[in-house]
Amino acid sequence: MSMSVLKKLASETALYGVSSILGRVIYWFLVPLHTYVFLRPGELSSNTELFSWVALFNVIYTFGMETAYFRFANRSPEHQQAYFNQALTAISTVSLIFSGVLILLAPAMSAWLNYPGEASNIVYLALIVAIDAIVAIPFARLRLEKKARLFVKIKIINILLNVALNVFFLLLCRDIALGKYLPALQPLGAFLYRPDIGPGYIFIANLVANAGFLVMLRGAFKGFRWTWGGEVWREMWVYAYPILILGLAGVANQMADRWFLRHLLPKNFYSNLTPEDALGIYGNCYKLSVFMSLAIQSFKYAADPFFFSKAEDKNAPALLASVMKWFVIVCVVLWVGVSLNLDLLGSVMLSPAYRVGLVVVPILLLANLFVGVYYNLAFWFKLTDKTQYGTLITFIGAGLTVLLNLWWIPQMGYLGCAWAFLVSSVVMCAICYVLGEKHYPVPYHLGSALGYIGSAGLLIYLASFVKISNLWVSVPYHLALCLMYLLGILVIERDSIPLRFRQKIKILG
């Protein structure tokens, strides 16, 4: 029974993961596009910083309603439409008000952030986050109704459209405007591409692609009626507001580095680099750590409705433990695979000016791994409706992140950002585990998790001392190390792997 349940979760995670993993892979093509089009890292600093605010706005705009919708729609399926109407009404109202204020204050915010002339980008950002928030509940309905294929289809179309528009504006129109080819179209290219907009085209592409959500999700809005108040609103708000506070602290924990780096870094900390350059380098190297966050995100899409549906199951603790064990194993393999192949990834994904920041990637990957572990640990307070503990833990983590960034950025630069994120993530996991053992004991495989994380860290650390400049030599060498580590895990876990899979892996016998 347990294995069949795990297989179901794994299949749903894999399906939702298509949109996350394939989407991120497609988005990675934008990293070399952006870093080769904007050769000076400082040109992308505003893009890095402004998009880091999107995560904060998304939390404010949705304020826990997505999770509340899952919780109550699962508990009372007969009232699912009422919860849908209330959640969407609340989010739409907040989105329209807040984005309206952002648009009005865009010139002042541009000056306050010291990004003169970028008020239009803030307007685009306000519209992007409004659409993101409004479609969150329709997307949640698709997940609740097990329409994973439609969910994935819409996400992939959005991603492809976004990428295509980036390529259209930043490569095709730009090159035509510069007269590199199709000279007959040069006037049109010059009309569509204006150098003064520059990285602003990244915002424009994102906005147009997001607008497509409203068309593609029109069926998921079915039956919606504007409604407010009553018992439905009260119970959803009581459940959701601690998640809002938790989300705000969580975003501060993950985004404080990009908010603080440009402002706290001494001007001459890096030779030949401005603070804006440092932020551009860190922001684009950070994108390589998304390998870990995409695994967490795809797991989250499937795990939310899955575990809430198992809330009353007496086998839930054992199920949580099994899921955690394999989650850690998968994430550790990702950590090793990416960290040992940064020479290849860096040469492919980043122009030379950005590669100096690759040193932060293994640290950020590990920090995101612990974020995923925390997300798994946190199910105990979601399943027991004790979300106030999550608020407390996340506030501790956010406070620690802010303090460490204030302390370490002037001392270590963007390395300080990465270490602050890691320390905060580990502390949050430790606190959540200790509290969880008191309120909702789960038989986690603690020794196994620490063993895999520790051995992977040792391998990555030792491998860093072997410098091989020739990619034709370093890539096979690093791939061999990854394969050896993976085989070691398969040997250790051979008794946990179903027999039919073991028979396919002949080395295990």
Sequence and secondary structure as in RCSB ss.txt:
>XXXX:A:sequence
MSMSVLKKLASETALYGVSSILGRVIYWFLVPLHTYVFLRPGELSSNTELFSWVALFNVIYTFGMETAYFRFANR
SPEHQQAYFNQALTAISTVSLIFSGVLILLAPAMSAWLNYPGEASNIVYLALIVAIDAIVAIPFARLRLEKKARL
FVKIKIINILLNVALNVFFLLLCRDIALGKYLPALQPLGAFLYRPDIGPGYIFIANLVANAGFLVMLRGAFKGFR
WTWGGEVWREMWVYAYPILILGLAGVANQMADRWFLRHLLPKNFYSNLTPEDALGIYGNCYKLSVFMSLAIQSFK
YAADPFFFSKAEDKNAPALLASVMKWFVIVCVVLWVGVSLNLDLLGSVMLSPAYRVGLVVVPILLLANLFVGVYY
NLAFWFKLTDKTQYGTLITFIGAGLTVLLNLWWIPQMGYLGCAWAFLVSSVVMCAICYVLGEKHYPVPYHLGSAL
GYIGSAGLLIYLASFVKISNLWVSVPYHLALCLMYLLGILVIERDSIPLRFRQKIKILG
>XXXX:A:secstr
 HHHHHHHHHHHHHHHHIIIIIHHHHHHTHHHHHHHHS SGGGGHHHHHHHHHHHHHHHHHHTTHHHHHHHHHHH
 GGGHHHHHHHHHHHHHHHHHHHHHHHHHTHHHHHHHTT TT HHHHHHHHHHHHHHHHTHHHHHHHHHTT HHH
HHHHHHHHHHHHHHHHHIIIIIIHHHHTTSS GGGHHHHHHH  TTTTTHHHHHHHHHHHHHHHHHTGGGGTT  
    HHHHHHHHHHHHHHHHHHHHHHHHHHHHHHHHHHHS TTSSTT  HHHHHHHHHHHHGGGHHHHHHHHHHH
HHHHHHHHHTTT TTHHHHHHHHHHHHHHHHHHHHHHHHTTHHHHHHHHS GGGGGGGGGHHHHHHHHHHHHHHH
HHTHHHHHTT HHHHHHHHHHHHHHHHHHHHHHHHHHTHHHHHHHHHHHHHHHHHHHHHHHHHHS     HHHHH
HHHHHHHHHHHHHTT     HHHHHHHHHHHHHHHHHHHHHHTGGGS HHHHHHSGGG 
